[in-house]
Amino acid sequence: MQIVVTGGTGFIGQPLCAALCQAGHQITLLTRRKDEAQRSCGSSVTVVEWNGRDAGIWEKCLDNADALVNLAGAPIAEGRWTDDRKQLLTESRVLTTRLLVEAMSRRTSKPRTLINASGIGYYGASDDRVLNEGAARGQGFLADLCLAWEAEALRAAEFGVRVVMLRTGMVLEQDGGALPKMLLPFRFFAGGPIMPGTQWVSWIHRRDHIGLIQWALTTPSVSGPVNAVAPEPVTMNQFCTVLAQVLHRPSWLPVPGFALRMALGELGTLMTTGQRVNPTKALSEGYRFLYPTLESALRAILAQEWRKG
């Protein structure tokens, strides 16, 4: 397949491009950092520069492409959610997706599939209810952001494009995301759960997240929202207990929720609340998780680290 990727230099995008190339696909990467992308991706990926805001000659790369994978967006958990930060988080997702869909609409031979990033923040903070793709939208900044983001992607369905929206949970790997921040205190025997500890953590190993994208690209029966989470959500207490067992460390020093909220403002609420999300559509449509349990995922990740060490 000929696949156009945005956000291809990030925590998900870079290993995704490598996996797609290894599978024999032809990848074109749209990026604001052309030189950096060429160094990191090598000659196997065609790199095209754009600014994510304006139409331009980059649109030609959509001609004859089979699919577009849109992962563009500023990192959610970097810094307090000030008004300026919220605007950046919104514009880097909503406006960029709108730009891509409008460009697709103008092409005579356009991609047949759009895989668009989203998040389980769509469901808002929830209780112990198990949430599948049919659950209602929640409340809060992230829920509103995901709604607007998905609405822009769904506009592509109006001109015949199959749209898949990956509502992603906490992605686990050793070189990015939340896990390295959680590992550090455990290594110094000072690890523990973020209080209250009963909030649900819906997670996924990065290899499975990439696997779901590849699966969605080649499974034409799949469309609409897809929960990109493993089938075993856990509470924060359970997460830290398993992490401590794998690391052979105690889990004894809880992080007070009020301290996070004081330090991070509204962003702190993201860490003290959660959602119990199930990958109902992926399971029913036949995706098989490489790491269905938290212990298997953490052991695989930390085994890589130990081998490198």
Order of alpha helices (4+ residues) and beta strands (2+ residues): beta-alpha-beta-alpha-beta-beta-alpha-alpha-beta-beta-alpha-beta-beta-alpha-beta-beta-alpha-beta-beta-alpha-alpha-alpha-beta-alpha-alpha
